[in-house]
């Protein structure tokens, strides 16, 4: 049997790992100290490490269908992976940035305008978290793009209902970033609170302000010092 996956995981250990062994060893000995919580859609075309030029130890990632943030539940009811990840990233890892990253051609956003399979009960309920972002218009590529962007802002707002997030945003310890990644252009559009619009990164003067505050320009580098250079940086 030709087990391609087995081949690939063996190749990782023999071909890739040795180059970065020291770095991984360091991350094990010192523990992880990522400064960024990345909430992204599960879509296979969204590759957070490539987008942000980061490597091991730099992003704490939670991905789900649509890059959605469930409502804060103070009593802890339900089994909520995304909510647990947010609490852990903020309270234990002390991240200073939270990115919510949606994208173009998002199947989840398109599904908001379609019938969901009656078998997909969890998916149907989950999509309710973006329902408010839909527009009462004909479904066009433009309407879908606006829905994708509106959904990102909706999730940023819901993040602010998490008391540990709100507190740190108000104290300027956490910055929120709303991103919409346009797959076919390779460009992230960042949410700008002043204009209430998503601005292409090539024209933006910041990486996102979130709905509530501007990024502190004096906060310095948000990336860890890396021995290895994972992606070319300028
Ligand atoms: Zn998606």
Boltz pocket constraint, residues with backbone or C-beta under 6 A from the ligand:
constraints:
  - pocket:
      binder: B
      contacts: [[A, 41], [A, 42], [A, 43], [A, 65], [A, 66], [A, 67], [A, 103], [A, 105], [A, 106], [A, 107], [A, 108], [A, 109]]
      max_distance: 6.0
